[in-house]
Amino acid sequence: MNLSSKTGDELILFLVLVILVIFAIIILFIVFGIFQSLKQINDEGSEKIVESFSFNVWWKSLTGAVPLEKEEVILLSHNYDGIRELDNHLPPWWKYLFTATIVFSIFYMLDYHVWYSSPNQEEEYLQEVAVAEKEIEAFQEKNANSIDENSVKLLITDAKVVAKGKEIYTEKCVACHNAMGEGGVGPNLTDEYWLHGGTVKDIFKTIKNGVPEKGMISWKATLKPNEMQDVSNYILSIAGTNPPNGKAPQGEKMSSNSTSTK
């Protein structure tokens, strides 16, 4: 989805709408002027007193209000306990506005459901989600280098984090720990036993600094902090999977509670 083109289309539609509104207002004033001129000509022909234009006269013509002293003209014959009914009509401005909403609804339907010029609610939602995801990625990228063994987070419920961690594990760690973490040159990563601690902080620290005396290199020069966080969470996500041909336990046993909460 091309967000920039959508934004450009919306800007063009907005400008067209503004021009149409201005044009409609100009036409309204022209029509009103013609109406007033015709009314004046008609009044002169019928020898009525011609009133010069004023805002009050214009407002009365717009609202259709009947003066109190002339209400007997629109008085109906209904009489209930001394209460009489006036035959007041809807004010002209209300009728004009109602007509305008009908015209607007036609253009709205054509715009959204025939021409598909403007995005509907679902498309707008997807656009906003796409923008938000980009902002999240930019924020994470900006703060990726601030992660260390003290600030690393346990994110094993985040499918994206685990998936990224698996990719890194498959590329960097399989040679020593095998494809399912069952262990090979390195220890089994799926059981409850850990040589250097089994919390997310411990695993991050081990990946970052390595274990040179055991042949495990430091990955801090190769992997970004957020990537080490991802692979640490992936390793925790495969705990208890019991793959076949698992290497015998090594190190100290850690409770599942301490492994999953720190």
C-alpha positions in Angstrom: 0.0 0.0 0.0 1.4 3.3 -1.1 0.7 5.7 1.8 2.3 8.7 0.1 -0.1 8.4 -2.9 -3.1 8.1 -0.6 -2.0 11.2 1.2 -1.6 13.1 -2.0 -5.1 12.0 -3.2 -6.6 13.1 0.0 -5.0 16.5 -0.3 -6.3 16.9 -3.8 -9.8 15.9 -2.7 -9.6 18.4 0.2 -8.6 21.2 -2.1 -11.4 20.3 -4.6 -13.9 20.3 -1.7 -12.7 23.7 -0.5 -13.1 25.1 -4.1 -16.6 23.6 -4.4 -17.7 25.1 -1.1 -16.4 28.5 -2.0 -18.1 28.2 -5.4 -21.4 27.1 -3.7 -21.2 30.2 -1.4 -20.7 32.5 -4.4 -23.6 31.0 -6.2 -25.7 31.3 -3.1 -25.1 35.0 -2.9 -25.7 35.4 -6.6 -29.0 33.6 -6.4 -30.0 35.5 -3.3 -29.2 38.8 -5.2 -31.2 37.7 -8.2 -34.1 36.7 -5.9 -34.0 40.1 -4.1 -33.9 41.9 -7.5 -36.9 40.0 -8.8 -38.8 40.6 -5.5 -38.1 44.3 -5.7 -39.3 44.4 -9.4 -42.4 42.6 -8.4 -43.1 44.9 -5.5 -42.6 47.9 -7.6 -45.0 46.6 -10.2 -47.7 45.9 -7.6 -47.1 49.4 -6.1 -46.0 47.9 -2.8 -43.6 49.8 -0.6 -40.1 48.6 -1.5 -37.9 48.1 1.4 -34.2 48.7 1.0 -32.0 45.7 1.8 -31.0 45.3 5.4 -29.6 42.5 7.5 -32.8 42.2 9.5 -34.9 41.8 6.3 -32.5 39.2 4.9 -32.5 37.3 8.2 -36.3 37.2 8.3 -36.4 36.0 4.8 -33.9 33.3 5.7 -35.7 32.1 8.8 -39.2 32.6 7.5 -40.2 34.0 10.8 -43.7 35.6 11.0 -43.9 38.8 13.1 -45.9 38.6 16.3 -48.3 41.2 15.1 -49.1 39.1 12.0 -49.5 35.7 13.6 -53.3 35.8 13.1 -52.5 35.1 9.4 -51.1 31.6 10.2 -53.5 30.9 13.1 -55.3 27.6 12.7 -58.8 26.9 13.8 -57.7 24.3 16.4 -58.6 25.4 19.9 -58.0 23.3 22.9 -58.7 24.9 26.3 -57.8 28.3 24.9 -54.6 27.1 23.3 -54.4 27.9 19.6 -52.1 26.4 17.0 -49.9 28.3 14.5 -49.2 26.9 11.0 -45.5 27.7 11.2 -43.4 26.1 8.5 -39.8 24.9 8.8 -37.4 27.8 8.4 -36.0 28.0 4.9 -32.4 27.7 6.2 -33.3 24.3 7.6 -34.8 23.2 4.3 -31.7 24.3 2.4 -29.4 22.5 4.9 -31.5 19.3 4.6 -31.3 19.5 0.8 -27.5 20.1 1.0 -27.1 17.0 3.2 -28.9 14.9 0.5 -26.6 16.3 -2.2 -23.6 15.7 0.0 -24.7 12.1 0.7 -24.8 11.4 -3.1 -21.2 12.7 -3.6 -20.1 10.8 -0.4 -21.5 7.5 -1.8 -19.9 8.1 -5.2 -16.6 9.0 -3.6 -16.3 6.1 -1.1 -18.4 3.3 -2.8 -18.3 4.0 -6.5 -15.1 5.9 -7.4 -13.2 4.6 -4.4 -11.3 7.9 -4.3 -11.0 8.1 -0.5 -10.0 5.3 1.8 -12.8 3.7 3.8 -12.5 3.1 7.6 -10.7 -0.3 7.2 -8.2 1.2 4.8 -7.6 4.2 7.1 -7.1 1.8 10.0 -4.6 -0.3 8.1 -2.7 2.9 7.1 -2.6 4.0 10.7 -1.4 0.6 11.8 1.4 0.6 9.1 2.5 4.1 10.3 2.5 3.0 13.9 4.5 -0.2 13.1 7.1 2.0 11.4 7.3 4.3 14.3 7.7 1.3 16.7 10.5 -0.1 14.6 12.2 3.3 14.4 11.9 3.6 18.2 13.2 0.1 18.8 16.1 0.7 16.4 16.9 3.9 18.1 16.9 2.2 21.5 18.4 -1.1 20.4 21.9 -0.3 21.6 20.8 0.7 25.1 19.9 -2.9 26.0 22.3 -4.7 28.3 22.2 -7.6 30.8 20.5 -5.4 33.4 17.8 -4.0 31.1 17.1 -7.0 28.9 13.4 -8.0 28.9 11.7 -11.4 29.1 9.6 -11.5 25.9 8.9 -15.1 25.2 5.2 -14.4 24.6 6.1 -12.0 21.8 6.0 -14.1 18.6 8.0 -11.6 16.6 10.9 -11.6 19.1 11.0 -15.4 19.3 10.9 -15.7 15.5 13.8 -13.2 15.1 15.7 -15.0 17.8 15.2 -18.4 16.1 16.6 -16.9 12.9 19.7 -15.8 14.7 20.0 -19.0 16.6 19.7 -21.0 13.4 22.5 -18.9 11.8 24.9 -18.6 14.7 24.2 -21.2 17.4 23.3 -24.5 15.6 26.9 -25.5 15.1 27.4 -25.9 18.8 24.0 -26.5 20.3 22.3 -28.3 17.4 19.0 -27.4 15.6 16.6 -28.0 18.5 18.8 -26.9 21.3 19.5 -30.5 22.3 23.2 -29.8 22.7 26.4 -30.9 20.9 29.7 -29.2 21.5 27.8 -26.9 23.7 25.3 -27.8 26.5 21.7 -28.8 26.2 19.6 -25.6 26.2 16.2 -27.2 26.7 16.6 -28.8 30.1 16.6 -27.2 33.6 20.3 -27.3 34.1 22.5 -24.3 33.4 26.3 -23.8 33.6 26.1 -20.0 33.8 22.5 -19.2 34.9 19.2 -19.7 33.2 17.5 -16.4 33.5 17.1 -14.1 30.6 19.8 -11.8 32.1 22.2 -14.7 32.6 21.7 -16.0 29.0 22.1 -12.4 27.6 25.3 -12.0 29.6 26.7 -15.3 28.4 25.9 -14.6 24.8 27.4 -11.1 25.1 30.7 -12.0 26.8 31.0 -15.6 25.7 32.8 -18.4 27.6 36.3 -18.3 26.2 37.6 -21.1 28.4 34.9 -23.4 27.0 35.4 -22.3 23.4 32.3 -20.0 23.2 33.1 -16.7 21.6 31.8 -13.3 22.6 29.0 -12.2 20.3 28.8 -8.5 21.3 30.9 -7.5 18.3 28.7 -9.5 15.9 25.2 -9.1 17.3 23.4 -6.0 18.3 22.0 -5.8 21.8 18.4 -6.2 20.6 19.5 -9.3 18.6 21.1 -10.8 21.7 17.8 -10.1 23.5 15.9 -11.9 20.8 18.0 -15.0 20.8 18.0 -15.1 24.6 14.2 -15.2 24.6 14.2 -17.8 21.9 16.4 -20.0 24.0 14.0 -19.6 26.9 11.1 -20.4 24.6 12.4 -23.9 23.9 12.9 -24.8 27.5 11.2 -28.1 28.3 10.8 -29.2 24.7 12.8 -32.4 25.3 14.1 -33.0 21.8 15.5 -36.4 20.9 19.1 -37.2 21.6 19.3 -34.5 24.2 22.7 -34.1 25.8 23.1 -35.1 29.4 22.4 -32.3 32.0 25.3 -30.0 32.9 25.6 -27.4 35.6 23.1 -26.5 38.3 19.4 -27.2 38.2 17.2 -24.0 38.2 13.5 -23.9 39.0 11.1 -23.1 36.2 9.9 -20.1 38.2 13.4 -18.5 38.4 14.0 -19.2 34.7 10.8 -17.7 33.4 10.5 -14.6 35.6 14.0 -13.0 35.6 
